[in-house]
Amino acid sequence: FRIAVFASGRGSNFQALVDAQQSGALGGEISMLVCDKPQAPVVELADAANVDIFAFQPKDYASKEDYEREIAAELQQRGVELIVLAGYMRLLSSSFVEFYSGRIINIHPSLLPAFPGKDAIGQALAYGVKMTGVTVHFVDGGMDTGPVIAQRAIEIQEDDNAETVAARIHQVEQKLYYEVVSWFAQGRVALNGRIVTIKN
Ligand code: GRF
C-alpha cells in the first residue's frame, strides 16, 4: 500500500509515520514526500529516512495547476494509493481534489467543525473551550470541511497555554495518524455520503 505525505514544515507527523512504517504498524510504505518549502525541516527528515522527495517552490510555476500536474505525475509513477496531508499549508485545487476524491486525508488540531483554518489551537484558547483535540478527515473542496474519519479529545486546563496545549495535541496526533493510515492500508475505511465507518 503506497502512501505519499504532503508537508510544509516541522514534520513531526511525517516522522511518526516513518517510525510506524519501520515498526510495521503502518501496514504500508511512504513512497514520497511532497513539500512546497524546500528549506523545511521535513525535507531533511525525509532525506534521513531515504524517502523520495518532490520539493518545489510554487513561485517557480505560472500556476497551481502547473505544479499540481507535476505532483500528479510523480504520484502516478509510484502508484500512490493514499495522499496524507501532514501540515501541508496550501489548498489543493478543486480539480486535484476531485481527481483524488476519497484518497486524500488531512489531520487538523481541533475537534472539527470547530476552529477550521490556521492557528486552530490559538482559536480554541481564545474562545475559551474546555476541550479541544485532533481530527483526521477526508479532504474535499473546502477548508477542513471533509468527512470526519477519527477524532480524539484533550482537556484544556486553567494553567494551559498555546505551547502546552500544542505539545499534548502533537502527542495525540502522532499516535492517531498512523493508526488511521493503517485502516486505509487494510481496506477498512468506508465512506457513505458524509459518514465514515471503519470495518472490522
Ligand atoms: C499539525 O499540528 C497538524 O495538525 C497541522 O499542522 C501541524 C503539522 O505539524 N495540520 P508537523 O509539521 O507534523 O510537526
Boltz pocket constraint, residues with backbone or C-beta under 6 A from the ligand:
constraints:
  - pocket:
      binder: B
      contacts: [[A, 7], [A, 8], [A, 9], [A, 10], [A, 11], [A, 12], [A, 13], [A, 14], [A, 85], [A, 86], [A, 87], [A, 88], [A, 107], [A, 108], [A, 109], [A, 173]]
      max_distance: 6.0
